[in-house]
């Protein structure tokens, strides 16, 4: 899993904005000013990709993949972190990014959703 590939994939999703939060040392990807993906490090500096996830699916993923853990520094029920040096297939990672994006998009107001989809 490569940071540049993740960046490229996220930036293809309609309405995505990207910034770098210096004090967190993290690249953030947002839709409608709401976070859906973040690349940063855990307490030991090990790189992780953190994504929003439906709670039941989040648990299943943690049980299936040892490199998917409860969201580092996030609500552990709704967020998962994936170790960047894992061997989780990129199509799985892309699916999880899309899932996170969709969860956040669906919570936006209809007006904001409409503004995003008309871009």
N, C-alpha and C positions, 0 to 999 in steps of 0.2 A: 504494500500500500504506500503510495507515493504522495507527498504533500502537493506537488504540482498537478498531479492527476485529479486529486480531490478538489483543488482550487478550480481547475478547468470545468469539472463536472458541476460544481455548485454554481459557477458563474453562468452556466447555460440555462439554469432554471429561471424562468420569467420573474423579473422584479427583484432578483437577489442583489443585495449590496454587500460589500466587503469592507472591513476596516481591521486595523491592528490595534489592539488595546495594550499599550505599552506596560501599564502597571500589572497586567495579568500575564504578559508575554504570550498573548493569544491572538490568532487570526479568527475573526468572527464573521459569520455569514448570516444575513438577516433577510426577512421578507416582511414588508410593512413595519419596519423598525422593531421586529420581534426576532430574537435569536432562534435559529434552527440547527446550526452547526458551528463547532468551534474546534480549532486545532491549537493545542497548547501542550503543557507538560503536567505530569502529576507531581506529587510532593518530592520525588527524587529526580525530577526533570525528564523522566521517560515520556516521549511524545505520545499523545493520545488525541483521537478524534472523538468529540462528544456530540451526541445526537439525541434529540427528543424521540421518545418511543412510547407507544401504547403500553400500559403497565403489564398486561398479561404476556404480550409479545416480548417485552423487555426481559421478563423472567425466563421465558423459553430460550431466548438467545444466550443469556448468561449460563444456562444449563447446557446448551449445545456447544458453545465456543468458550474455551478457557481464556481467550484474549478479549472477551467482552465482559466488562465489569460494571457495577453500578456507577452512574455518572460521577466523575471526579469533581468535587466542589459544586455539585448541582443536586437538585431533588432526586434522590436515588430511586424513587418510584417511577418518575417520568423521563429519566435520562439514563443513557448508557454511554460508557466510554469504551473505545476500541484501541488497543495498543497498535501504534502505527507500524511497528516491526512485525506484526502478526502475518500469518499466511492465509488469512481469510480472503477468499476470492473477491476480486474487484467487483464482480457483478452483484455479490451479496452486499458489499459496502455501498454501491450505487443505489441498490434497492432500499437500504436503510436511510440513506440521505434523502431519497425521494419520499419515503414514509415520514421522516421528520419534517420535511418541507410541507407536505400535505397536512399534517397535524396542525402546524402553525398557521398555514394559509386558511384552513377551515375555521379557525378561531378569530380571524380578522373580521371586521365589520363588512357588510355587503358592499358598502361604498368603497372601501379600501381594496377589496377583492376585485371590484369592477375596474378601478383605476389600474391595478396591476395587470389584469388580463387584457386591457386595451393598449398596453405598451407595445 
